Amino acid sequence: MHELAGCRLMTADGMVGGHVVAYADGVLRLHVEAAGPVHAGDDPVAVEVLDPVRGECTYRGLVAKVLGTAVDVVVVETTGQRQRRSAARADYHVTCAAVLETGDEPERVVITVLDVSATGLRFSSRRDLVHGAVLVVHLPAPTGVLELRARVLRIEDTRGGYRYGAELLDVDQRTTERLYRLVLQLQREEVRRRAASRG
């Protein structure tokens, strides 16, 4: 469980980012970016995990073993789980092309993706779209462009245009896996940014 999900390990001496290698038999095995503030001992630690399926999960436990950048945390309790959507989202600000499917000629639309998950995305556009409109979105990703069909479910009128919430349609297993990997990568980058901003 939680394999490859981004995480933050917080100790009395500081915080370090990383990712989960595995969580089994009450032990969270982590790979951290630097083991400086981490050492085995009796002081409790907290681990925040950003899982693309389960959302943000928080654990308290004790560090049982530190070997280089590998850290084992014996979980004493689960202190929280926050998930408002069926799949965790990650901020992803990228402008890309989309094609609005209509009864007549398809129309090209420029959109700016705001966040993405394996089941949906949120984007902005100057184009006024109706509820239920379907677009084919060409989303840039590290593994190549993802072609996604999305149906508008929510509309927000803003000063600079419109913001939309959309669900993804007809997503195959390969595309779902690529979206999960994209979300994981974005979450790990966010963990690193937070860790750097806190010094």
N, C-alpha and C positions, 0 to 999 in steps of 0.2 A: 504493500500500500504506500502511496505517496512517491513512488519511484520517480526520480528526476525532477520532482517539484522543487521550486525555489524555496529557500527558508532563511530565517534569521535566528541565530543562537545568541541569547542574552544572558550574560553572567554578571557577577558583582564587579568584575574588572572591565567590562565593556561588551561590545556587540560585534558579531562577525556574520557575514553573509555566506551562503553556500547553497547546496542542494541535498535532498534526501537520496541516499543510496537504497535504503530499504527500511521498512517498519514491520517487524515481526516479533512475536513472543514478548511484547512489552518493551522492546528496545528499538529506539530510533538510531539508525546508523547514518551519519552525516558526512559529507565531504565539505569542508569549510575552506574559504579562500586564504585564511591565515590562522594558525592555531595560537597566536600570541596570547589573547586573553582567556584561552580555554585550558583548564587543567582539571584532572580528576580530584574529587573532594566531596565534602559533606554539604557544601553550600548549594542550595537549589538553583536551577537554571530554568529559563523559559525558552521554548522553541515555537516560533510562528512559521507555519507551513502554508504556502500559497498553492493549493492543489487545483488543477483545472476542472476536476470533477466534483470534489467535496468542498471546494471553496477555501476560505481562510480558517485553518485549524490551529489552536493554541494548546500547548502542552507544558506541564511543569514536571521536572524530574531531576535526576542526579547524573553527573558525568561519571561514567564507569571506566572509560578507557579513552586515551588520546594517543594516537600513533601517527605522527606527522600531521597531515591535514584530515585524517580520518578520526571521527569522534563518535563514541557510543554513548547515548543518553538513555538511562533506564527511566521510563515514563512512570510517574507516580499518579498523575491525574490529567484528565483532559479538561481544560478550563474554558474552552469555547469553540464554537464552530459557527461561522457566518457565511451563508450562501443565499443570496436573493434570487439567483437564476439557476436554471438547470445545468449550466456550465459556466465556470468562472471566466470572467472577461479580463482583457488587458488593454490598456491604452495603446493606440496605434494610429498616430496622426500621419496619414499618407493620402495624397491626392491621386485619383485614378479615374479611368474611363469606365462608364457603364452604358448599357443599352436598355432603354425603356421599351418593354414589350407592349405593343398596342395592337388594336385590331387593324390598323393601317400600316404604314411604313414604320419600322423600328426607329426610335429617336436616340441619338447619342447624347449622353448627359455626363457632365463632369461632377464628381462628388469628392468630398474629403471624408475619409473614414476616421472616426473618432475613437472607437474601440471595437474589439472583435472577440468572438468566442467560437466554439465549435458548432453552435446552434444559431448564431445570429450576429448582427453587427449594428452599430449606430453610426450614422453619417450625417453630414450637412451638405446642403446644395442650395444654389439660388433658384433652382427649378422647383416650381410648385407641383408636388406630386399628390395624388389622391390616395386615401386609405385603400389598401388592397393592390396597389400598383406593383408590378413585378419588374425587376431589373436584373440584367445579367452583368455582374460586377467582375472586372478584371483586376484582382487584388494582388499587388506585388508581394512576394514573400521570398525569404532566403533560398528556398528550394525551387523558385520559379513562380511564374504568375499563376494564381488560382482563379479559375472561372467558376463563379458562384451565382446561383439564382436566389434572389432575395425578394420577399414580399413585405411591403410597408404595413406595419401594425400600429405605429404611434407617430404622431406629427406634432411638432412644436414650432410655432411661428416665432422667429427671433428678429432682432434688428437688422442683422446682415443676411437674412435668408431664412432657411428652414432647417430644422433638425429632425431626423427620422430614426425610428427604431424598426428594425426589420428582422424577420425570421428567415433562416436559410431553407431552401426547398431542394428535395431530391439529392441530398448529399450522400455520396458513396463512402465506403469505409476508408478508402485510400485518402480521399480529401479530408475526411474527419480526422484521420491521424495526422495529416499535414497541418491542419488547423490547431490540433492539440500541441504539436511541437512548436508552432509559432507562438501560441499563448505561453507555453513554458519558457521559451526564450525571452519573450517580452517581460514576463514576471521576474525571471532571474536578473535581467538588466535593471528592473525597477528596484529589486532588493539591493543590488550593488549601489545604485544611486542613493537610496536611503541611507545605506551604511556609510557611504562617503560623505554625505551631507551632515551626518552626526559625528563625524570625526572618528 
